[in-house]
Amino acid sequence: MIRERENIRNIAIIAHVDHGKTTLVDELLKQSGVFRSNQVVQKRVMDSNDLERERGITILSKNTAVFYNDVKINIIDTPGHADFGGEVERVLKMVDGVILVVDAYEGAMPQTKFVLKKALELSLPVIVCVNKIDRPDARPNEVVDEVLELFIDLDADDEQLDCPFIFASAKGGYATKSLDTETDNMVDLFETIIDYIPAPNGDSDADTQVLISTIDYNEYVGRIGIGKVDNGTVSVNQDVVIVNAHDENKNTRVKISKLYEFDGLKRIEVDEAGAGSIVAISGITDLHIGDTLCSPNNPVAIPFQKISEPTISMDFLVNDSPFAGREGKFVTSRHLRERLFKMLNTDVSLRVEETDSTEIFKVSGRGELHLSVLIENMRREGYEFAVSKAEVLYKTDEKGHRLEPIERAYIDVPDEFQGSVIEKLSNRKGELQGMSPLGAGYTRLEFLIPSRGLIGYRGEFMTDTKGNGVINTIFEDYAPYKGDIAYRKQGSLIAFETGEAVTYGLFNAQERGTLFISPGEKVYSGMIVGQNGKTDDIEVNVCKKKQLTNTRASGSDDALRLTPPTVLSLEQALEYIDTDELLEVTPESLRIRKKILDSTLRYRSKKN
């Protein structure tokens, strides 16, 4: 018999990047009494990974649970960035409703549309939380209209359109059902969750079915599968069978050795969990996202949606530069292969393919940020390798025409810079779809642009808008190839010989363009030390010392003045490199180099 577990609610918090999901979860945890009154709690407590804290974004979805009036609310905090959309797609299978967080100034953004569409497709009830209403430029009433328009655009039914709206300031710690009512707590939000989100359905007397939606990894216990008990009960030492809706041959018998439920930020060991509970299961080595754990006498897999395909790829190569092996702990192709394939365990949106060479792996992901986070994590773990320029993944239609991925870009830009932004994006095959004033001297531009047109553009965009522009993109569809794009107007300054850069050599080189290195840095022949002001590559000798003469005029040896170098971050370096270049990544350094280091061979290959 199907029964509702009235004392449980399962919700996911979904939103565009930076609209305040993680801060909202902080407040729900705080006000439900998870922390002691004197406990010091860091901000965005759910962003536990170092990279998440540094960048201020959520990369991996996280589970937590709070109690309100004896009802357990399981909460999943999801990423807002389009590159991690695969995380959002699959955790929605665990929940019975969502809270859609929308910024009271920015309104509905591309990722808002993406995550809402996924929730509506699964017929999940939605609570709309208009956050940051305490912003001086907040426009909550207009944002409510925008969100309702978005519901209509996404073909929401009448029941979904009749969703509750909550107005909140996650930072201020309050939420209210009406803008006219003042409050200092989140009670209205808690009550709306309990009243509007249905309790999970499940037949406790049926055979066990648990769909694994997330995989965590722990050095001590290995793989941990997280999912919802759809039917039956699950208990420690129970024999179960692993099956998968997309793999008919999968049928492995295993035993559940440990079972956990969530309470606040902790996982608590339990002996048994019933239908509707969100659980973590450890001790099963061959467990993957999308697997269903079932009773051996009735192994029925729960359908699991296919994750959206990757749109860009990069080659990861064993580092073969003259400085290879000096700074990294893991440097061989075996190390690189093991690490990349291990990543597939927890990241469903990633693809890793072996190539004709044992030294090169083709890695495909959802966007530049997706791959740059992987690269940054690997270098912090002590890996040393090289990567090529990001390239988009093409498809062909039935007639053999080449199709390429197209992104929808929303750009909020000060009015004075919109001319240069429109010009640059038009040169990159972007098509302007619409313009709307945002007030306060800003305009929102909407473009459809090939994904490759955005590769390497963000740095240029920040320069063109003096750091005041905001660009957000979301994958739209595949469309016919739009023609060639010239990526980089400037050439590179290439080191002529191996050695140590000295002030005299750098002083002569800086007249040619912008330098990336300082005196004392070790360089090798074929390494890129700067950007040329003109379009062609030129070789410079940054190791050249001044020849001393017998006679010296007083003042001739005055200190040479160097312009401070431009130190590229990982993202900037990935954007900068061209198709004939590589980025050498080590735990200590990022070096850009030519694929062919020898200048004679490089000249010949260009000629050919």
C-alpha positions as CSV (number, residue, x, y, z in Angstrom):
1,M,0.0,0.0,0.0
2,I,1.4,3.4,-1.0
3,R,1.6,5.7,2.1
4,E,2.8,9.2,2.4
5,R,5.6,9.7,5.0
6,E,4.0,12.8,6.6
7,N,7.0,13.6,8.8
8,I,9.4,14.0,5.8
9,R,9.8,16.6,3.0
10,N,12.5,16.3,0.3
11,I,13.4,19.6,-1.5
12,A,16.1,20.9,-3.8
13,I,17.2,24.5,-3.8
14,I,17.7,25.6,-7.4
15,A,18.7,29.0,-8.9
16,H,21.0,30.9,-11.2
17,V,24.6,31.3,-10.1
18,D,25.1,33.8,-7.2
19,H,21.4,34.3,-6.4
20,G,21.8,33.2,-2.8
21,K,21.0,29.4,-2.6
22,T,23.9,28.5,-0.3
23,T,23.3,31.5,2.0
24,L,19.6,30.6,2.2
25,V,20.6,27.0,3.3
26,D,22.9,28.6,5.9
27,E,19.9,30.4,7.4
28,L,17.6,27.4,7.3
29,L,20.2,25.4,9.2
30,K,20.8,28.2,11.7
31,Q,17.1,28.8,12.5
32,S,16.2,25.1,12.8
33,G,18.7,24.8,15.7
34,V,21.4,22.7,13.9
35,F,24.2,24.9,15.4
36,R,24.7,25.7,19.1
37,S,23.9,29.3,20.0
38,N,27.6,30.0,20.8
39,Q,29.0,28.0,17.8
40,V,31.1,29.9,15.3
41,V,29.9,29.0,11.8
42,Q,31.6,30.1,8.6
43,K,29.6,31.7,5.9
44,R,28.3,29.4,3.0
45,V,28.9,26.4,5.3
46,M,27.7,24.0,2.5
47,D,30.5,25.0,0.2
48,S,33.0,22.7,1.8
49,N,35.4,22.3,-1.1
50,D,38.4,24.8,-1.1
51,L,37.7,25.8,-4.7
52,E,34.0,26.5,-3.9
53,R,35.0,28.8,-1.0
54,E,37.6,30.7,-3.1
55,R,35.4,31.2,-6.1
56,G,32.1,31.7,-4.2
57,I,30.3,29.1,-6.4
58,T,28.8,25.7,-5.6
59,I,30.3,23.0,-7.8
60,L,28.9,19.8,-6.2
61,S,25.4,19.3,-4.9
62,K,25.3,18.8,-1.1
63,N,22.8,17.1,1.2
64,T,21.7,18.3,4.6
65,A,18.6,17.9,6.8
66,V,16.8,20.2,9.3
67,F,13.9,19.6,11.6
68,Y,10.9,21.9,11.9
69,N,7.9,21.1,14.1
70,D,8.9,17.4,14.1
71,V,9.0,17.3,10.3
72,K,12.4,16.3,8.8
73,I,13.2,18.5,5.8
74,N,15.9,17.0,3.6
75,I,17.6,19.8,1.6
76,I,19.8,19.5,-1.4
77,D,21.9,22.6,-2.3
78,T,22.6,22.5,-6.1
79,P,25.1,24.4,-8.3
80,G,23.9,27.4,-10.2
81,H,26.5,27.5,-12.9
82,A,25.5,26.1,-16.3
83,D,28.7,24.0,-16.5
84,F,27.5,22.0,-13.6
85,G,24.0,21.5,-14.8
86,G,24.5,17.7,-14.8
87,E,24.5,17.9,-11.0
88,V,21.1,19.6,-10.9
89,E,19.5,17.3,-13.5
90,R,20.1,14.2,-11.5
91,V,19.4,15.3,-7.9
92,L,15.9,16.4,-8.9
93,K,15.1,12.7,-9.0
94,M,15.6,12.6,-5.2
95,V,13.1,15.3,-4.3
96,D,9.4,16.0,-4.2
97,G,9.6,19.7,-4.8
98,V,12.0,22.6,-5.4
99,I,12.6,26.1,-4.1
100,L,13.5,28.4,-7.0
101,V,15.6,31.3,-5.8
102,V,15.6,34.4,-7.9
103,D,17.6,37.6,-7.3
104,A,15.2,40.6,-6.6
105,Y,17.3,42.8,-9.0
106,E,18.6,40.5,-11.7
107,G,15.4,38.6,-12.1
108,A,15.1,35.4,-14.2
109,M,18.4,34.5,-15.7
110,P,19.5,31.8,-18.2
111,Q,20.2,29.2,-15.5
112,T,16.9,30.1,-13.8
113,K,15.2,29.0,-17.0
114,F,17.3,25.8,-17.3
115,V,16.7,24.5,-13.8
116,L,13.0,25.5,-13.8
117,K,12.5,23.7,-17.1
118,K,14.0,20.5,-15.6
119,A,11.8,20.8,-12.5
120,L,8.6,21.4,-14.5
121,E,9.4,18.4,-16.8
122,L,9.5,16.2,-13.7
123,S,6.1,17.8,-12.6
124,L,7.7,19.0,-9.3
125,P,5.9,21.6,-7.3
126,V,7.8,24.9,-7.1
127,I,8.1,27.5,-4.3
128,V,9.5,30.8,-5.8
129,C,11.7,32.6,-3.3
130,V,12.5,36.2,-4.4
131,N,15.8,36.8,-2.6
132,K,17.9,39.9,-1.8
133,I,14.8,42.1,-1.3
134,D,17.0,44.3,0.9
135,R,19.1,45.4,-2.1
136,P,18.8,49.1,-2.7
137,D,18.0,48.5,-6.4
138,A,15.6,45.5,-5.7
139,R,12.5,45.3,-7.9
140,P,10.6,42.3,-6.4
141,N,7.2,43.0,-8.0
142,E,8.6,43.2,-11.6
143,V,10.7,40.0,-10.9
144,V,7.5,38.2,-9.9
145,D,6.0,39.1,-13.3
146,E,9.2,37.9,-15.0
147,V,9.1,34.6,-13.3
148,L,5.4,34.0,-14.1
149,E,6.2,34.9,-17.8
150,L,9.0,32.3,-17.6
151,F,6.5,29.7,-16.3
152,I,4.2,30.4,-19.2
153,D,7.1,30.2,-21.7
154,L,7.9,26.8,-20.3
155,D,4.3,25.5,-20.7
156,A,3.6,25.2,-17.0
157,D,0.2,23.9,-16.2
158,D,-2.4,25.9,-14.1
159,E,-1.4,24.1,-10.9
160,Q,2.3,24.9,-11.4
161,L,1.4,28.5,-12.2
162,D,-0.5,28.8,-8.9
163,C,2.8,28.5,-6.9
164,P,3.5,30.4,-3.7
165,F,5.9,33.4,-3.7
166,I,8.1,34.1,-0.7
167,F,10.1,37.3,-0.4
168,A,13.4,36.9,1.5
169,S,16.8,38.2,2.4
170,A,18.9,35.2,3.1
171,K,21.7,37.4,4.3
172,G,19.3,39.2,6.7
173,G,17.9,35.9,7.8
174,Y,14.2,36.6,7.1
175,A,11.5,35.4,4.7
176,T,7.9,36.7,4.4
177,K,4.8,35.8,2.3
178,S,4.0,39.4,1.7
179,L,6.2,42.4,1.1
180,D,4.0,44.5,3.5
181,T,4.7,42.2,6.5
182,E,7.9,42.8,8.4
183,T,9.6,39.8,10.0
184,D,13.0,38.7,11.4
185,N,12.9,35.0,10.8
186,M,12.3,32.2,8.2
187,V,9.1,30.8,9.7
188,D,7.0,31.7,6.6
189,L,9.4,29.7,4.4
190,F,9.5,26.7,6.7
191,E,5.7,26.6,6.9
192,T,5.3,27.1,3.1
193,I,7.6,24.1,2.6
194,I,5.5,21.9,4.9
195,D,2.2,23.0,3.5
196,Y,3.0,23.1,-0.2
197,I,5.6,20.4,-0.9
198,P,4.0,17.0,-0.8
199,A,5.3,14.2,1.5
200,P,7.2,11.5,-0.3
201,N,5.1,8.6,-1.7
202,G,6.4,5.1,-1.4
203,D,5.2,1.6,-0.5
204,S,7.0,0.6,2.7
205,D,5.7,-3.0,2.3
206,A,7.0,-3.4,-1.3
207,D,10.4,-4.7,-2.4
208,T,13.3,-2.4,-1.8
209,Q,14.2,0.1,-4.5
210,V,16.8,2.8,-4.0
211,L,17.9,5.1,-7.0
212,I,21.5,6.3,-6.6
213,S,21.6,10.0,-7.7
214,T,25.0,11.2,-6.3
215,I,28.3,9.5,-5.6
216,D,30.6,10.8,-2.9
217,Y,34.1,9.5,-2.4
218,N,36.0,9.2,0.9
219,E,39.6,7.9,1.3
220,Y,38.6,5.7,4.3
221,V,35.3,4.1,3.2
222,G,35.6,4.4,-0.6
223,R,32.5,5.1,-2.7
224,I,29.4,6.4,-1.0
225,G,26.1,6.3,-2.9
226,I,23.4,8.8,-2.1
227,G,19.8,8.3,-3.1
228,K,16.2,8.1,-2.1
229,V,14.4,5.0,-0.9
230,D,11.6,4.9,-3.4
231,N,9.9,1.7,-2.1
232,G,10.4,-0.8,0.7
233,T,12.9,-0.4,3.4
234,V,16.7,-0.7,3.3
235,S,18.8,-2.0,6.2
236,V,22.3,-2.8,7.2
237,N,23.6,-6.3,6.1
238,Q,20.7,-6.6,3.6
239,D,21.5,-8.4,0.3
240,V,20.6,-6.3,-2.7
241,V,21.1,-6.4,-6.5
242,I,22.5,-3.5,-8.5
243,V,20.6,-2.9,-11.8
244,N,20.6,0.0,-14.2
245,A,17.8,1.3,-16.6
246,H,20.4,2.2,-19.3
247,D,22.4,-1.1,-19.0
248,E,20.4,-4.3,-19.2
249,N,23.4,-6.5,-18.5
250,K,24.1,-5.0,-15.1
251,N,23.0,-7.4,-12.3
252,T,25.5,-7.6,-9.4
253,R,24.6,-9.0,-6.0
254,V,26.0,-7.0,-3.1
255,K,25.6,-6.5,0.7
256,I,24.9,-3.1,2.3
257,S,27.6,-2.7,5.0
258,K,26.8,0.8,6.3
259,L,23.7,3.0,6.1
260,Y,23.5,6.7,6.9
261,E,20.8,9.4,7.1
262,F,21.5,13.2,7.1
263,D,21.1,15.4,10.2
264,G,22.3,19.0,9.8
265,L,25.8,18.8,8.3
266,K,26.4,15.3,9.7
267,R,25.8,11.8,8.4
268,I,24.3,9.6,11.2
269,E,24.6,5.8,11.0
270,V,21.2,4.1,11.1
271,D,20.2,0.4,11.0
272,E,17.2,0.9,8.7
273,A,15.5,3.5,6.6
274,G,12.0,3.6,5.1
275,A,10.4,4.7,1.9
276,G,10.9,8.5,1.2
277,S,14.2,8.7,3.2
278,I,17.3,10.1,1.6
279,V,20.2,7.8,2.6
280,A,23.9,7.4,2.0
281,I,25.2,3.8,1.5
282,S,28.9,2.8,1.8
283,G,30.8,-0.4,1.2
284,I,29.8,-1.1,-2.4
285,T,32.7,-0.6,-4.7
286,D,30.9,-1.0,-8.1
287,L,28.2,1.6,-7.5
288,H,27.5,4.3,-10.1
289,I,25.1,7.2,-10.6
290,G,21.8,6.0,-12.1
291,D,22.1,2.5,-10.5
292,T,19.1,1.1,-8.6
293,L,19.6,-1.1,-5.5
294,C,16.7,-3.7,-5.5
295,S,15.5,-6.8,-3.6
296,P,17.1,-9.9,-5.3
297,N,13.6,-11.4,-5.8
298,N,12.3,-8.4,-7.8
299,P,15.1,-6.5,-9.5
300,V,13.3,-3.6,-11.3
301,A,15.5,-0.6,-12.3
302,I,14.1,2.9,-11.8
303,P,14.3,5.0,-15.1
304,F,17.0,7.7,-14.9
305,Q,17.2,10.6,-17.4
306,K,20.1,10.8,-19.7
307,I,22.5,13.6,-18.7
308,S,23.0,16.4,-21.2
309,E,26.0,15.8,-23.5
310,P,29.3,17.7,-23.2
311,T,29.9,20.6,-25.6
312,I,33.7,21.2,-25.5
313,S,36.8,19.1,-25.2
314,M,40.5,19.5,-24.4
315,D,43.5,17.2,-24.8
316,F,45.2,16.3,-21.5
317,L,48.9,15.3,-22.3
318,V,51.8,14.0,-20.3
319,N,54.1,17.0,-19.8
320,D,57.2,16.7,-22.1
321,S,58.7,20.1,-21.7
322,P,62.4,20.5,-20.7
323,F,61.2,21.2,-17.1
324,A,59.0,18.1,-16.9
325,G,59.0,16.2,-13.6
326,R,60.6,18.9,-11.6
327,E,57.5,20.2,-9.6
328,G,54.9,17.5,-9.8
329,K,54.4,14.3,-7.8
330,F,52.3,12.5,-10.4
331,V,53.8,12.9,-13.9
332,T,53.3,9.6,-15.9
333,S,50.6,8.7,-18.3
334,R,49.5,5.9,-15.9
335,H,48.9,8.6,-13.1
336,L,47.1,10.8,-15.5
337,R,44.9,8.0,-16.8
338,E,43.9,6.8,-13.3
339,R,43.0,10.2,-12.1
340,L,40.9,11.1,-15.1
341,F,39.0,7.8,-15.1
342,K,38.5,8.1,-11.3
343,M,36.8,11.5,-12.0
344,L,34.1,9.7,-14.0
345,N,32.9,8.0,-10.8
346,T,31.6,11.3,-9.4
347,D,31.1,13.6,-12.4
348,V,28.4,12.4,-14.8
349,S,28.8,15.3,-17.3
350,L,32.5,14.4,-18.0
351,R,33.8,12.1,-20.8
352,V,37.3,10.8,-21.0
353,E,38.5,9.0,-24.2
354,E,41.8,7.3,-25.0
355,T,43.5,8.4,-28.2
356,D,45.9,6.9,-30.6
357,S,48.7,8.0,-28.3
358,T,49.1,6.5,-24.8
359,E,50.3,10.0,-23.7
360,I,47.1,11.9,-24.7
361,F,43.6,11.8,-23.3
362,K,40.6,13.6,-24.8
363,V,38.5,15.1,-22.0
364,S,35.1,16.6,-22.8
365,G,32.9,18.7,-20.5
366,R,30.0,21.1,-20.3
367,G,32.1,24.3,-20.6
368,E,35.4,26.0,-19.8
369,L,34.7,26.4,-16.1
370,H,33.8,22.7,-15.8
371,L,37.2,21.7,-17.2
372,S,39.2,24.4,-15.4
373,V,37.9,23.2,-12.1
374,L,39.1,19.7,-12.9
375,I,42.5,21.1,-13.9
376,E,42.8,23.2,-10.7
377,N,41.8,20.2,-8.5
378,M,44.4,18.0,-10.2
379,R,47.3,20.5,-9.8
380,R,46.5,20.9,-6.1
381,E,46.7,17.2,-5.7
382,G,50.3,17.2,-7.2
383,Y,49.6,16.3,-10.8
384,E,51.8,17.7,-13.6
385,F,50.5,17.6,-17.2
386,A,49.8,19.8,-20.2
387,V,46.4,20.8,-21.8
388,S,45.5,22.0,-25.3
389,K,43.1,24.8,-26.3
390,A,39.4,24.1,-25.7
391,E,37.6,23.1,-28.8
392,V,33.9,22.6,-29.4
393,L,32.4,19.2,-30.2
394,Y,30.7,19.2,-33.6
395,K,27.8,16.9,-34.8
396,T,26.7,16.1,-38.3
397,D,23.0,15.9,-39.5
398,E,21.5,13.3,-41.8
399,K,22.6,15.3,-44.9
400,G,26.2,15.4,-43.7
401,H,26.2,19.1,-42.7
402,R,28.4,20.1,-39.8
403,L,26.4,21.4,-36.7
404,E,27.9,23.3,-33.8
405,P,26.7,24.1,-30.3
406,I,25.0,27.5,-29.9
407,E,24.8,29.3,-26.5
408,R,22.2,31.9,-25.4
409,A,24.2,34.7,-23.7
410,Y,22.6,37.3,-21.5
411,I,24.9,40.3,-20.9
412,D,24.3,43.1,-18.4
413,V,26.5,46.0,-19.4
414,P,26.8,49.7,-18.6
415,D,25.2,51.7,-21.5
416,E,28.5,53.4,-22.5
417,F,30.1,50.0,-23.3
418,Q,27.3,48.3,-25.2
419,G,28.6,49.4,-28.6
420,S,32.0,47.7,-28.2
421,V,30.4,44.5,-26.7
422,I,27.9,44.2,-29.7
423,E,30.7,44.8,-32.2
424,K,33.0,42.2,-30.6
425,L,30.3,39.5,-30.3
426,S,29.1,40.2,-33.9
427,N,32.7,39.5,-35.0
428,R,32.5,36.2,-33.2
429,K,29.3,35.3,-35.2
430,G,26.9,36.3,-32.4
431,E,23.4,37.5,-33.3
432,L,21.7,40.1,-31.2
433,Q,18.3,38.8,-30.2
434,G,17.1,41.7,-28.0
435,M,18.0,44.7,-25.8
436,S,16.2,45.8,-22.7
437,P,17.0,48.6,-20.2
438,L,17.7,47.5,-16.6
439,G,17.8,50.9,-15.0
440,A,20.8,52.5,-13.2
441,G,22.6,53.0,-16.5
442,Y,22.6,49.3,-17.5
443,T,21.2,47.4,-20.5
444,R,20.6,43.7,-20.9
445,L,21.7,42.3,-24.3
446,E,20.6,38.9,-25.4
447,F,22.7,37.0,-28.0
448,L,22.7,33.7,-29.8
449,I,26.4,32.8,-30.3
450,P,28.4,29.7,-31.2
451,S,30.1,28.2,-28.2
452,R,33.5,28.6,-29.8
453,G,32.8,32.3,-30.2
454,L,32.8,32.5,-26.4
455,I,36.1,30.6,-25.9
456,G,38.6,33.2,-24.8
457,Y,36.1,36.1,-24.7
458,R,35.5,36.6,-21.0
459,G,38.9,38.2,-20.3
460,E,38.4,40.6,-23.2
461,F,34.8,41.3,-22.1
462,M,36.0,42.3,-18.5
463,T,38.6,44.7,-20.1
464,D,36.0,46.2,-22.5
465,T,33.5,46.8,-19.7
466,K,36.1,47.9,-17.1
467,G,35.0,45.0,-14.9
468,N,31.4,46.2,-14.7
469,G,29.8,43.8,-17.1
470,V,28.1,40.5,-16.3
471,I,27.9,37.7,-18.8
472,N,25.8,34.5,-18.4
473,T,25.4,31.7,-20.9
474,I,23.3,28.6,-21.3
475,F,23.5,25.9,-24.0
476,E,20.7,26.4,-26.5
477,D,20.9,23.9,-29.3
478,Y,23.0,22.6,-32.2
479,A,22.8,24.7,-35.4
480,P,24.6,24.8,-38.8
481,Y,28.3,25.9,-38.7
482,K,28.5,29.7,-38.8
483,G,31.9,30.1,-40.4
484,D,35.5,30.7,-39.2
485,I,36.3,33.0,-36.3
486,A,39.6,34.7,-35.8
487,Y,40.3,34.2,-32.1
488,R,43.4,36.1,-31.3
489,K,44.6,39.3,-33.0
490,Q,48.1,39.3,-31.3
491,G,51.0,36.9,-31.7
492,S,53.2,35.6,-28.9
493,L,56.7,36.5,-27.6
494,I,58.6,33.2,-27.6
495,A,61.8,32.5,-25.5
496,F,64.8,32.0,-27.8
497,E,66.9,29.9,-25.4
498,T,66.8,28.0,-22.2
499,G,68.0,29.8,-19.1
500,E,67.0,32.3,-16.5
501,A,65.3,35.6,-17.5
502,V,67.3,38.7,-16.6
503,T,66.3,42.3,-16.4
504,Y,68.4,43.4,-19.4
505,G,66.8,40.8,-21.7
506,L,63.3,41.5,-20.4
507,F,63.8,45.3,-20.9
508,N,64.5,44.8,-24.6
509,A,61.6,42.3,-24.9
510,Q,59.0,44.5,-23.3
511,E,59.3,47.0,-26.1
512,R,57.7,44.3,-28.3
513,G,54.6,43.7,-26.2
514,T,53.3,42.6,-22.8
515,L,55.4,40.3,-20.6
516,F,54.1,37.3,-18.6
517,I,57.3,36.7,-16.6
518,S,59.6,38.5,-14.1
519,P,63.4,38.5,-13.8
520,G,64.8,35.3,-12.2
521,E,62.2,33.0,-13.7
522,K,63.5,29.9,-15.5
523,V,62.5,29.7,-19.2
524,Y,63.1,27.2,-22.0
525,S,63.3,27.6,-25.8
526,G,59.7,27.6,-27.2
527,M,58.1,28.8,-24.0
528,I,55.8,31.9,-24.4
529,V,57.0,34.8,-22.2
530,G,54.6,37.5,-23.4
531,Q,52.1,38.8,-26.0
532,N,53.3,40.6,-29.1
533,G,51.7,43.9,-29.9
534,K,51.4,42.8,-33.6
535,T,49.8,39.8,-35.2
536,D,52.9,37.5,-35.7
537,D,54.9,35.4,-33.3
538,I,58.5,36.6,-32.6
539,E,61.4,35.1,-30.7
540,V,63.0,37.2,-28.0
541,N,66.1,36.5,-25.9
542,V,65.1,37.2,-22.3
543,C,68.2,35.5,-20.9
544,K,70.5,38.0,-22.7
545,K,73.0,39.8,-20.3
546,K,74.5,43.2,-21.0
547,Q,78.1,42.9,-22.3
548,L,80.5,44.8,-20.1
549,T,83.0,47.1,-21.8
550,N,86.3,48.6,-20.6
551,T,85.1,52.2,-20.6
552,R,81.9,53.2,-18.9
553,A,80.3,56.6,-18.9
554,S,78.9,57.6,-15.5
555,G,75.1,56.9,-15.4
556,S,75.2,54.4,-18.2
557,D,74.4,51.6,-15.8
558,D,71.3,53.2,-14.3
559,A,68.7,50.6,-13.2
560,L,66.5,49.5,-16.1
561,R,62.8,50.0,-15.5
562,L,60.5,47.0,-16.2
563,T,56.7,47.3,-16.5
564,P,55.2,44.8,-14.0
565,P,54.3,41.6,-15.9
566,T,50.8,40.3,-16.5
567,V,50.4,37.2,-14.4
568,L,47.8,35.0,-16.0
569,S,45.4,33.0,-13.9
570,L,44.4,29.4,-14.9
571,E,41.3,30.6,-16.7
572,Q,43.1,33.5,-18.4
573,A,45.9,31.1,-19.6
574,L,43.3,28.7,-21.0
575,E,41.6,31.5,-22.8
576,Y,44.9,32.9,-24.1
577,I,46.4,29.8,-25.7
578,D,46.0,29.3,-29.4
579,T,45.6,26.1,-31.4
580,D,49.3,25.6,-31.9
581,E,50.1,26.1,-28.1
582,L,49.8,24.2,-24.9
583,L,49.4,25.1,-21.2
584,E,51.9,23.3,-19.0
585,V,50.2,22.8,-15.6
586,T,52.2,21.9,-12.4
587,P,51.4,22.3,-8.7
588,E,53.7,25.4,-8.7
589,S,53.6,26.9,-12.1
590,L,51.5,27.6,-15.2
591,R,53.6,28.0,-18.4
592,I,52.4,28.6,-21.9
593,R,54.4,27.0,-24.7
594,K,54.4,26.2,-28.3
595,K,53.4,22.6,-29.2
596,I,56.6,22.4,-31.3
597,L,59.4,23.8,-29.2
598,D,62.2,23.8,-31.9
599,S,61.9,27.0,-33.9
600,T,63.1,25.5,-37.2
601,L,60.6,22.6,-37.0
602,R,57.9,25.1,-36.1
603,Y,58.7,27.3,-39.1
604,R,58.6,24.3,-41.4
605,S,55.2,23.0,-40.1
606,K,53.7,26.5,-40.5
607,K,55.0,26.6,-44.1
608,N,53.4,23.2,-44.8
